[in-house]
Amino acid sequence: MSKGVIMHKSRVSGGCGSGRGGTSTSSIARKRTAAPRASSTRRDLLLTSLVTSAGILAGPKRGEAKATYDKRALEELTKLFGEAIELSNKGDAGEQADDAWSRIIDFDGSSSAAWSNRGTFRLQRGRWAEAEADLAKAIELEGGINDADGYLTNNYGNALGANGKWDEALSAYRQASFAGSQAGDNDLSEISDANHALGLLQVGRDADALEEIRGLLRRDPNFLDMRAAETAALWAQGEAEAAEAAWNALQNADTDTGLYSKQFAIARVQGRWPPRATAALSGFITVQSKGNALDYDGKLRTYDFGSK
């Protein structure tokens, strides 16, 4: 669940995903050759990608869109989307990019893609309340959460989690996973299920989280983020030997990248996972019953895993 969290494959999130809880947006590594840094993978794209201009006419309302815009208006809308995407892809665009999405909303407040992208842009920048409001509006425009795009719903879960609404976030992740299953989109289903598992860790349902994490690993043994999450869930439950075994399995699976070495693992998950999950992994790495992680307010928080 990522700033992140998080996650809209063609028009974006824990990192969780990111916003946190969006393993973000959001955010999962497969085994591959890469420098030891928090680099993008196919699942990371769920946290970082934005709608393309072609997305204006994509989906079941394509005919309705053609009927709604005359040629000049459609050209202007395409131009505005292009400008917003370009600015959003610049790391230092900040308010300019946000303003660009707002101009599209001013031009056509019925564009769910514009609300979704502005919400995701704000989610990636830690503007949690504004992100939630924008994503909720996008879902409303798409007919409600049962009909909304799955990536949008997953991002909405990330925003809800960041605002402390974890029951609603977990429900959103489940709906996003269902949407992925219905569409045959395994990436969406896996990232949403991973965010759900990490959300369970955040609310202290460690045994349930571990069960879901292991289910994901049975489906995909190279799901490195979930191998790290297995270590965190076991440590959170006080199962030190099992956590060590899970960590060794992660290291054996991550020989090519080093993304989840003790040196880089926390940097890899911080900001994509919810804070309690990050703190559990930190506690394991430092061999402490307490672990630290940045909370959604940017402050360092300590979680005690030895008080069960």
Residue frames as qw, qx, qy, qz and C-alpha x, y, z in Angstrom:
[[0.000, 0.895, 0.445, 0.000, 0.00, 0.00, 0.00],
 [0.625, -0.039, 0.105, 0.772, 2.18, 2.81, -1.59],
 [0.153, 0.591, 0.064, -0.789, 2.67, 6.37, -1.90],
 [0.004, 0.351, -0.905, -0.241, 1.66, 4.02, -3.51],
 [0.413, 0.066, 0.896, -0.149, 0.64, 3.00, -2.62],
 [0.502, 0.095, 0.688, -0.515, -0.13, 1.71, -4.87],
 [0.360, -0.041, 0.926, 0.107, -1.98, 0.99, -8.36],
 [0.620, 0.612, 0.279, -0.404, -3.81, 1.53, -11.61],
 [0.720, -0.039, 0.521, 0.456, -2.15, -0.33, -14.42],
 [0.410, 0.445, 0.457, 0.652, -3.23, 1.83, -17.32],
 [0.042, -0.702, -0.144, -0.696, -4.52, 4.83, -15.49],
 [0.555, -0.485, -0.475, 0.480, -3.30, 5.04, -11.95],
 [0.429, -0.833, -0.249, 0.246, -1.89, 2.59, -6.73],
 [0.765, -0.634, 0.090, 0.072, 0.18, 0.03, -0.23],
 [0.302, 0.445, -0.611, 0.581, 2.33, -1.01, -1.20],
 [0.199, -0.838, -0.313, 0.399, 0.47, -2.20, -0.37],
 [0.740, 0.159, 0.132, 0.640, -0.08, -0.93, -1.57],
 [0.239, 0.012, -0.270, 0.933, 1.55, 2.20, -1.97],
 [0.547, -0.590, 0.219, -0.553, 0.29, 5.16, -0.50],
 [0.078, -0.317, 0.913, -0.246, 1.43, 2.75, 2.05],
 [0.626, 0.180, 0.653, -0.387, -0.53, -0.41, 2.19],
 [0.661, 0.670, -0.065, -0.331, -0.10, -0.33, -1.50],
 [0.542, -0.430, 0.626, 0.360, 2.53, -2.88, -1.95],
 [0.106, 0.737, -0.065, -0.665, 1.68, 0.16, -3.65],
 [0.552, 0.761, -0.337, -0.038, 0.59, 1.11, -5.37],
 [0.256, 0.924, -0.274, -0.068, 1.45, -1.02, -5.40],
 [0.346, -0.767, 0.420, -0.339, 5.43, -2.68, -5.75],
 [0.894, -0.234, 0.379, -0.049, 6.32, -6.35, -5.90],
 [0.134, 0.685, -0.656, -0.286, 9.54, -7.78, -7.27],
 [0.990, 0.129, 0.035, -0.041, 10.03, -10.95, -9.23],
 [0.696, -0.410, 0.386, 0.446, 13.45, -12.51, -9.50],
 [0.614, 0.751, 0.114, 0.213, 15.41, -10.63, -12.15],
 [0.658, -0.020, -0.052, 0.751, 18.75, -8.96, -12.75],
 [0.007, -0.898, -0.177, -0.402, 18.85, -5.40, -11.45],
 [0.246, 0.424, -0.473, 0.732, 20.86, -3.05, -9.28],
 [0.364, -0.408, -0.757, 0.356, 20.04, -3.26, -5.55],
 [0.095, 0.037, 0.140, -0.985, 17.61, -0.38, -5.42],
 [0.407, 0.428, 0.659, -0.466, 13.85, 0.11, -5.24],
 [0.089, 0.215, -0.582, -0.779, 13.53, -0.20, -8.99],
 [0.682, 0.181, 0.060, -0.706, 10.31, -0.79, -10.91],
 [0.216, -0.006, 0.964, 0.156, 8.95, -4.19, -11.82],
 [0.191, -0.327, -0.699, -0.607, 5.82, -5.18, -13.67],
 [0.354, -0.664, -0.652, 0.098, 3.88, -4.93, -10.43],
 [0.293, -0.401, -0.164, 0.853, 5.54, -1.61, -9.57],
 [0.009, 0.206, 0.470, 0.858, 3.81, -0.19, -12.61],
 [0.305, -0.651, -0.677, -0.157, 0.56, -0.47, -10.69],
 [0.400, -0.664, -0.308, 0.551, 1.96, 2.22, -8.40],
 [0.292, -0.471, 0.185, 0.812, 3.45, 4.61, -10.88],
 [0.206, 0.208, 0.652, 0.700, 1.77, 4.57, -14.27],
 [0.267, 0.442, 0.280, -0.809, -0.80, 7.12, -15.36],
 [0.635, 0.559, 0.516, -0.136, -3.53, 7.08, -17.97],
 [0.351, -0.038, 0.505, 0.788, -2.48, 7.57, -21.56],
 [0.296, 0.259, -0.084, -0.916, -4.34, 10.01, -23.77],
 [0.403, -0.034, -0.783, -0.474, -5.90, 7.06, -25.56],
 [0.156, -0.245, -0.881, 0.373, -7.45, 6.12, -22.24],
 [0.285, 0.163, 0.155, -0.932, -9.92, 8.97, -22.60],
 [0.688, 0.161, -0.281, -0.650, -11.96, 6.79, -24.95],
 [0.297, 0.175, -0.938, 0.043, -11.11, 3.41, -23.43],
 [0.162, 0.092, 0.831, -0.524, -13.53, 1.07, -21.73],
 [0.177, 0.477, 0.860, 0.039, -17.27, 0.39, -21.94],
 [0.131, 0.825, 0.343, -0.430, -18.21, 4.08, -22.28],
 [0.384, -0.163, 0.468, 0.779, -16.20, 4.62, -25.44],
 [0.119, 0.525, 0.657, 0.528, -19.28, 5.21, -27.61],
 [0.230, -0.869, -0.418, 0.129, -20.75, 7.53, -25.02],
 [0.409, -0.583, 0.120, 0.692, -17.53, 9.54, -24.97],
 [0.292, 0.120, 0.570, 0.758, -17.55, 9.92, -28.74],
 [0.047, -0.711, -0.613, -0.341, -21.11, 11.19, -28.59],
 [0.377, -0.799, -0.311, 0.352, -20.33, 13.60, -25.74],
 [0.323, -0.616, 0.216, 0.685, -17.39, 15.51, -27.22],
 [0.621, 0.778, 0.045, -0.078, -17.27, 17.36, -30.49],
 [0.823, 0.347, -0.114, 0.434, -14.00, 17.28, -32.39],
 [0.157, 0.726, -0.272, 0.612, -12.64, 20.51, -30.89],
 [0.622, -0.626, 0.259, -0.392, -13.51, 19.52, -27.33],
 [0.989, -0.092, 0.054, 0.101, -12.00, 16.08, -27.78],
 [0.647, 0.514, -0.194, 0.529, -8.80, 17.57, -29.15],
 [0.142, -0.736, 0.301, -0.589, -8.60, 19.94, -26.19],
 [0.835, -0.455, 0.190, -0.243, -9.24, 17.14, -23.72],
 [0.944, 0.157, -0.060, 0.285, -6.55, 14.99, -25.34],
 [0.371, 0.656, -0.257, 0.605, -4.13, 17.91, -25.16],
 [0.435, -0.692, 0.279, -0.504, -4.89, 18.50, -21.48],
 [0.962, -0.251, 0.102, -0.034, -4.37, 14.83, -20.65],
 [0.800, 0.388, -0.151, 0.432, -1.05, 14.83, -22.48],
 [0.091, 0.716, -0.303, 0.622, 0.15, 17.86, -20.54],
 [0.680, -0.576, 0.236, -0.388, -0.95, 16.39, -17.22],
 [0.991, -0.033, 0.004, 0.129, 0.77, 13.08, -17.92],
 [0.608, 0.536, -0.232, 0.538, 4.01, 14.79, -18.95],
 [0.162, -0.702, 0.332, -0.609, 4.05, 16.92, -15.80],
 [0.851, -0.421, 0.144, -0.279, 3.15, 13.96, -13.58],
 [0.954, 0.122, -0.087, 0.259, 6.12, 12.02, -14.90],
 [0.340, 0.631, -0.331, 0.614, 8.49, 14.78, -13.83],
 [0.591, -0.291, -0.626, 0.416, 9.73, 14.27, -10.31],
 [0.231, -0.236, -0.295, 0.897, 9.76, 17.99, -9.51],
 [0.088, -0.432, -0.520, -0.732, 6.47, 18.99, -11.17],
 [0.083, -0.224, -0.663, 0.710, 4.53, 19.04, -7.91],
 [0.270, 0.546, 0.442, -0.658, 1.75, 21.62, -7.91],
 [0.282, 0.409, -0.454, -0.740, 2.01, 22.10, -11.67],
 [0.208, -0.027, -0.943, -0.259, 1.00, 18.49, -12.28],
 [0.037, 0.428, 0.793, -0.431, -1.77, 18.68, -9.71],
 [0.252, 0.539, 0.081, -0.799, -3.05, 21.86, -11.35],
 [0.240, 0.242, -0.707, -0.620, -2.97, 20.14, -14.74],
 [0.127, -0.270, -0.954, -0.026, -5.27, 17.37, -13.53],
 [0.083, 0.541, 0.536, -0.643, -7.51, 19.99, -11.93],
 [0.234, 0.398, -0.291, -0.838, -7.81, 21.78, -15.27],
 [0.243, -0.049, -0.881, -0.403, -9.13, 18.56, -16.83],
 [0.088, -0.448, -0.830, 0.321, -11.67, 18.23, -14.03],
 [0.135, 0.532, 0.178, -0.817, -12.71, 21.84, -14.60],
 [0.249, 0.256, -0.591, -0.724, -13.04, 21.11, -18.31],
 [0.697, -0.107, -0.555, -0.441, -15.04, 17.93, -17.78],
 [0.371, -0.421, 0.621, -0.547, -15.98, 16.98, -14.24],
 [0.919, 0.025, 0.136, -0.368, -17.51, 13.73, -15.49],
 [0.646, 0.507, -0.567, 0.064, -14.13, 12.25, -16.45],
 [0.875, -0.482, 0.039, -0.035, -13.48, 9.44, -13.96],
 [0.836, 0.206, -0.106, 0.498, -9.95, 9.07, -15.36],
 [0.170, 0.682, -0.177, 0.689, -9.12, 12.68, -14.43],
 [0.607, -0.656, 0.165, -0.417, -10.38, 12.25, -10.86],
 [0.979, -0.164, -0.009, 0.120, -8.61, 8.89, -10.59],
 [0.709, 0.370, -0.146, 0.582, -5.30, 10.24, -11.84],
 [0.060, -0.717, 0.234, -0.654, -5.38, 13.34, -9.67],
 [0.790, -0.536, 0.106, -0.280, -6.26, 11.15, -6.70],
 [0.955, -0.014, -0.041, 0.293, -3.42, 8.77, -7.44],
 [0.434, 0.594, -0.191, 0.650, -1.01, 11.65, -7.98],
 [0.355, -0.699, 0.234, -0.574, -1.99, 12.98, -4.56],
 [0.946, -0.317, 0.017, -0.071, -1.75, 9.51, -3.05],
 [0.831, 0.257, -0.158, 0.468, 1.82, 9.19, -4.30],
 [0.243, 0.538, -0.236, 0.772, 2.62, 12.46, -2.54],
 [0.310, -0.190, -0.738, 0.568, 1.08, 11.65, 0.81],
 [0.302, -0.073, 0.064, -0.948, -1.95, 13.91, 0.48],
 [0.022, 0.125, 0.989, -0.079, -4.12, 11.18, 1.92],
 [0.282, 0.513, 0.594, -0.551, -7.45, 12.91, 2.56],
 [0.375, 0.594, -0.209, -0.680, -7.49, 14.66, -0.82],
 [0.160, 0.252, -0.891, -0.342, -6.52, 11.44, -2.55],
 [0.157, 0.266, 0.923, -0.228, -9.34, 9.53, -0.90],
 [0.357, 0.599, 0.325, -0.639, -11.89, 12.18, -1.91],
 [0.332, 0.534, -0.486, -0.607, -10.73, 12.19, -5.55],
 [0.111, 0.125, -0.968, -0.185, -10.68, 8.40, -5.84],
 [0.251, 0.383, 0.787, -0.414, -14.11, 8.15, -4.22],
 [0.413, 0.611, 0.032, -0.674, -15.42, 10.59, -6.82],
 [0.262, 0.394, -0.754, -0.455, -13.89, 8.53, -9.63],
 [0.049, 0.106, 0.990, -0.084, -15.56, 5.40, -8.25],
 [0.343, 0.521, 0.504, -0.598, -18.89, 7.23, -8.05],
 [0.395, 0.585, -0.286, -0.648, -18.57, 8.28, -11.70],
 [0.250, 0.262, -0.887, -0.288, -17.91, 4.66, -12.69],
 [0.680, -0.243, -0.469, -0.508, -21.14, 3.51, -11.08],
 [0.738, -0.566, 0.217, -0.297, -19.94, 2.51, -7.62],
 [0.277, -0.615, 0.738, 0.023, -17.29, 0.22, -6.24],
 [0.744, 0.082, 0.661, -0.047, -18.81, -2.95, -7.70],
 [0.684, 0.672, 0.271, 0.083, -18.57, -1.54, -11.23],
 [0.004, 0.941, -0.296, -0.162, -15.42, 0.57, -10.96],
 [0.659, 0.560, -0.483, 0.136, -12.11, -0.30, -12.57],
 [0.888, -0.343, -0.253, 0.171, -10.13, -2.70, -10.38],
 [0.588, 0.176, -0.215, 0.760, -6.95, -0.65, -10.34],
 [0.178, -0.571, 0.003, -0.802, -8.90, 2.39, -9.26],
 [0.773, -0.532, -0.196, -0.286, -10.52, 0.36, -6.49],
 [0.839, -0.117, -0.276, 0.455, -7.14, -0.90, -5.32],
 [0.302, 0.356, -0.157, 0.870, -5.79, 2.64, -5.17],
 [0.464, -0.603, -0.107, -0.641, -8.87, 3.67, -3.24],
 [0.871, -0.392, -0.284, 0.083, -8.05, 0.94, -0.74],
 [0.630, 0.109, -0.243, 0.730, -4.59, 2.42, -0.35],
 [0.050, -0.492, 0.036, -0.868, -6.05, 5.85, 0.36],
 [0.703, -0.554, -0.222, -0.388, -8.54, 4.46, 2.87],
 [0.854, -0.228, -0.307, 0.352, -5.76, 2.63, 4.70],
 [0.421, 0.274, -0.180, 0.846, -3.60, 5.74, 4.81],
 [0.294, -0.484, 0.018, -0.824, -6.49, 7.55, 6.45],
 [0.177, -0.196, 0.802, -0.536, -6.88, 4.80, 9.05],
 [0.753, 0.119, 0.123, -0.635, -10.05, 3.28, 7.55],
 [0.056, -0.374, 0.912, 0.159, -8.73, -0.24, 7.44],
 [0.520, 0.274, 0.772, -0.240, -12.02, -2.14, 7.43],
 [0.558, 0.741, 0.127, -0.351, -13.07, -0.23, 4.31],
 [0.145, 0.706, -0.630, -0.291, -9.60, -0.61, 2.81],
 [0.324, -0.163, 0.932, 0.025, -9.64, -4.39, 3.22],
 [0.579, 0.512, 0.579, -0.261, -13.04, -4.53, 1.57],
 [0.412, 0.813, -0.186, -0.367, -11.78, -2.43, -1.34],
 [0.049, -0.529, 0.819, 0.216, -8.81, -4.76, -1.85],
 [0.479, 0.138, 0.862, -0.093, -11.12, -7.74, -1.95],
 [0.558, 0.704, 0.316, -0.305, -13.29, -6.05, -4.57],
 [0.229, 0.785, -0.468, -0.334, -10.22, -5.11, -6.64],
 [0.252, -0.296, 0.914, 0.115, -9.01, -8.70, -6.52],
 [0.552, 0.409, 0.701, -0.192, -12.42, -9.91, -7.64],
 [0.455, 0.812, -0.023, -0.366, -12.35, -7.44, -10.53],
 [0.034, 0.630, -0.727, -0.271, -8.97, -8.82, -11.54],
 [0.412, -0.003, 0.911, -0.021, -10.25, -12.38, -11.44],
 [0.557, 0.617, 0.472, -0.293, -13.26, -11.47, -13.56],
 [0.396, 0.850, -0.211, -0.276, -11.03, -9.76, -16.10],
 [0.953, 0.159, -0.013, 0.256, -8.37, -12.49, -16.12],
 [0.231, 0.821, -0.310, 0.420, -5.84, -9.93, -14.86],
 [0.837, -0.251, -0.394, 0.284, -3.51, -11.87, -12.58],
 [0.376, 0.260, -0.276, 0.846, -1.35, -8.84, -11.79],
 [0.353, -0.482, -0.001, -0.802, -4.33, -6.94, -10.41],
 [0.842, -0.397, -0.294, -0.217, -5.54, -9.92, -8.39],
 [0.782, -0.055, -0.382, 0.489, -2.10, -10.61, -6.93],
 [0.218, 0.311, -0.248, 0.891, -1.32, -7.02, -5.98],
 [0.513, -0.485, -0.076, -0.704, -4.75, -6.55, -4.42],
 [0.888, -0.318, -0.330, -0.024, -4.46, -9.81, -2.48],
 [0.626, 0.099, -0.364, 0.683, -0.97, -8.79, -1.34],
 [0.081, -0.424, 0.139, -0.891, -2.30, -5.44, -0.16],
 [0.735, -0.461, -0.218, -0.447, -5.09, -7.24, 1.69],
 [0.856, -0.170, -0.386, 0.300, -2.56, -9.47, 3.46],
 [0.394, 0.208, -0.286, 0.848, -0.41, -6.49, 4.41],
 [0.361, -0.500, -0.053, -0.786, -3.52, -4.69, 5.63],
 [0.842, -0.406, -0.333, -0.121, -4.25, -7.63, 7.91],
 [0.680, -0.012, -0.359, 0.639, -0.73, -7.27, 9.32],
 [0.052, 0.420, -0.100, 0.901, -1.40, -3.59, 9.94],
 [0.584, -0.476, -0.041, -0.656, -4.48, -4.31, 12.05],
 [0.321, -0.454, 0.744, -0.371, -2.80, -7.11, 14.01],
 [0.924, 0.105, 0.198, -0.311, -4.46, -10.08, 12.33],
 [0.050, -0.665, 0.713, 0.218, -1.08, -11.73, 11.92],
 [0.498, -0.017, 0.867, 0.021, -2.21, -15.36, 11.59],
 [0.596, 0.660, 0.420, -0.179, -4.76, -14.44, 8.91],
 [0.243, 0.869, -0.326, -0.282, -2.13, -12.38, 7.12],
 [0.262, -0.466, 0.827, 0.177, 0.35, -15.27, 7.16],
 [0.608, 0.277, 0.742, -0.055, -2.24, -17.64, 5.73],
 [0.528, 0.811, 0.179, -0.179, -2.94, -15.28, 2.84],
 [0.026, 0.808, -0.536, -0.243, 0.74, -14.58, 2.23],
 [0.406, -0.245, 0.870, 0.136, 1.48, -18.30, 1.99],
 [0.626, 0.530, 0.559, -0.122, -1.44, -18.71, -0.38],
 [0.370, 0.890, -0.146, -0.225, 0.09, -16.09, -2.65],
 [0.140, -0.644, 0.731, 0.176, 3.46, -17.84, -2.48],
 [0.614, 0.101, 0.783, 0.024, 1.89, -21.12, -3.50],
 [0.580, 0.751, 0.299, -0.100, 0.53, -19.34, -6.56],
 [0.494, 0.804, -0.182, 0.277, 3.82, -17.57, -7.26],
 [0.830, -0.385, -0.113, 0.387, 6.97, -18.76, -5.43],
 [0.538, 0.184, 0.050, 0.821, 8.95, -15.86, -6.98],
 [0.181, -0.861, -0.266, -0.393, 6.74, -13.20, -5.37],
 [0.536, 0.174, -0.466, 0.682, 9.66, -11.70, -3.45],
 [0.234, -0.446, 0.176, -0.846, 7.66, -9.04, -1.62],
 [0.822, -0.357, -0.126, -0.425, 5.48, -11.76, -0.14],
 [0.817, 0.007, -0.456, 0.354, 8.51, -13.78, 0.88],
 [0.198, 0.294, -0.383, 0.853, 9.65, -10.71, 2.83],
 [0.532, -0.387, 0.004, -0.753, 6.12, -10.31, 4.19],
 [0.875, -0.205, -0.434, -0.062, 6.16, -13.93, 5.37],
 [0.545, 0.102, -0.494, 0.670, 9.25, -13.13, 7.42],
 [0.132, -0.319, 0.201, -0.917, 7.52, -10.06, 8.87],
 [0.724, -0.338, -0.223, -0.558, 4.32, -11.92, 9.73],
 [0.837, -0.136, -0.495, 0.193, 6.22, -14.72, 11.47],
 [0.362, 0.160, -0.428, 0.813, 8.32, -12.26, 13.46],
 [0.362, -0.375, 0.021, -0.853, 5.18, -10.36, 14.45],
 [0.849, -0.312, -0.262, -0.337, 3.83, -13.63, 15.91],
 [0.481, -0.688, 0.518, -0.163, 7.02, -14.32, 17.81],
 [0.968, 0.096, 0.222, 0.065, 8.05, -17.27, 15.62],
 [0.111, -0.839, 0.436, 0.307, 11.74, -16.42, 15.38],
 [0.477, -0.229, 0.790, 0.309, 13.02, -19.71, 13.93],
 [0.524, 0.557, 0.635, 0.108, 10.29, -19.85, 11.30],
 [0.191, 0.957, 0.016, -0.218, 10.98, -16.20, 10.42],
 [0.265, -0.650, 0.611, 0.365, 14.67, -17.03, 9.94],
 [0.528, 0.118, 0.802, 0.255, 13.76, -19.93, 7.66],
 [0.415, 0.802, 0.428, -0.030, 11.45, -17.68, 5.62],
 [0.006, -0.918, 0.251, 0.308, 14.20, -15.07, 5.37],
 [0.411, -0.376, 0.744, 0.369, 16.67, -17.67, 4.12],
 [0.528, 0.452, 0.700, 0.163, 14.17, -18.75, 1.48],
 [0.245, 0.945, 0.136, -0.169, 13.87, -15.11, 0.39],
 [0.183, -0.768, 0.498, 0.358, 17.64, -14.74, 0.11],
 [0.508, -0.052, 0.804, 0.305, 17.88, -17.94, -1.94],
 [0.448, 0.672, 0.582, 0.097, 15.21, -16.59, -4.30],
 [0.125, 0.988, 0.050, -0.078, 16.80, -13.12, -4.53],
 [0.749, -0.302, 0.265, 0.528, 20.35, -14.05, -5.45],
 [0.523, 0.435, 0.366, 0.635, 20.39, -11.98, -8.66],
 [0.025, 0.816, 0.246, 0.522, 19.06, -8.63, -7.41],
 [0.415, -0.053, -0.505, 0.755, 19.89, -8.09, -3.76],
 [0.239, -0.544, -0.221, -0.773, 16.72, -6.04, -3.41],
 [0.727, -0.581, -0.149, -0.336, 15.84, -7.77, -0.15],
 [0.624, 0.145, -0.542, 0.544, 19.24, -8.05, 1.51],
 [0.448, -0.640, -0.469, 0.412, 19.46, -6.85, 5.09],
 [0.303, -0.221, 0.065, 0.925, 21.08, -3.70, 3.79],
 [0.128, -0.035, -0.390, -0.911, 18.29, -2.77, 1.39],
 [0.146, -0.410, -0.894, -0.106, 15.12, -4.57, 2.52],
 [0.065, -0.649, -0.521, 0.551, 13.65, -1.78, 4.65],
 [0.064, 0.443, -0.236, -0.863, 14.31, 0.84, 1.99],
 [0.084, -0.080, -0.847, -0.519, 12.61, -1.53, -0.44],
 [0.204, -0.531, -0.818, -0.083, 9.35, -1.75, 1.52],
 [0.141, -0.482, -0.381, 0.776, 9.24, 1.56, 3.40],
 [0.245, 0.374, -0.111, -0.888, 6.46, 3.70, 1.96],
 [0.472, 0.057, -0.688, -0.548, 4.92, 0.77, 0.07],
 [0.463, -0.293, -0.829, 0.111, 3.95, -1.41, 3.02],
 [0.456, -0.803, -0.189, -0.333, 1.80, -0.27, 5.94],
 [0.005, -0.755, 0.514, -0.406, 3.96, 0.84, 8.87],
 [0.749, -0.415, 0.445, -0.264, 3.32, -2.11, 11.20],
 [0.960, 0.248, 0.087, 0.095, 4.39, -4.61, 8.51],
 [0.470, 0.726, -0.315, 0.390, 7.52, -2.56, 7.84],
 [0.335, -0.699, 0.478, -0.413, 8.27, -2.40, 11.56],
 [0.935, -0.182, 0.281, -0.120, 7.95, -6.19, 11.90],
 [0.849, 0.431, -0.077, 0.296, 10.52, -6.69, 9.15],
 [0.138, 0.784, -0.370, 0.478, 12.74, -4.08, 10.80],
 [0.661, -0.559, 0.392, -0.311, 12.46, -5.89, 14.11],
 [0.985, 0.067, 0.130, 0.091, 13.53, -9.14, 12.46],
 [0.644, 0.620, -0.185, 0.408, 16.52, -7.55, 10.74],
 [0.010, -0.702, 0.433, -0.565, 17.70, -5.83, 13.95],
 [0.566, -0.135, -0.788, 0.200, 16.80, -8.89, 16.08],
 [0.092, -0.066, 0.452, -0.885, 14.59, -6.80, 18.33],
 [0.067, 0.480, 0.861, -0.152, 11.11, -7.41, 19.70],
 [0.169, 0.811, 0.269, -0.491, 10.32, -3.81, 18.78],
 [0.514, 0.238, 0.482, 0.668, 10.47, -2.37, 15.29],
 [0.031, 0.618, 0.115, -0.777, 10.28, 1.15, 13.91],
 [0.359, 0.397, 0.642, 0.549, 8.64, 2.53, 10.78],
 [0.077, 0.053, -0.042, -0.995, 7.42, 5.84, 9.43],
 [0.273, 0.516, 0.752, -0.305, 3.70, 6.24, 9.95],
 [0.336, 0.652, 0.548, 0.401, 1.36, 7.96, 7.49],
 [0.120, -0.982, -0.134, 0.052, 1.87, 11.28, 9.28],
 [0.509, 0.715, -0.318, 0.358, 5.60, 11.08, 8.56],
 [0.370, -0.705, 0.486, -0.360, 6.50, 10.42, 12.19],
 [0.395, 0.272, -0.873, 0.096, 8.54, 7.44, 13.37],
 [0.763, -0.357, 0.103, -0.529, 6.45, 4.93, 15.28],
 [0.040, 0.360, -0.917, 0.168, 7.57, 1.97, 17.36],
 [0.839, -0.130, -0.250, -0.465, 5.64, -1.31, 17.38],
 [0.326, -0.449, 0.783, -0.281, 6.15, -3.93, 20.09],
 [0.763, 0.138, -0.521, -0.357, 5.99, -7.53, 18.86],
 [0.376, 0.148, -0.844, 0.353, 7.03, -9.07, 22.15],
 [0.281, -0.088, 0.489, -0.821, 3.93, -8.16, 24.14],
 [0.639, -0.086, -0.530, -0.551, 1.57, -10.86, 22.84]]
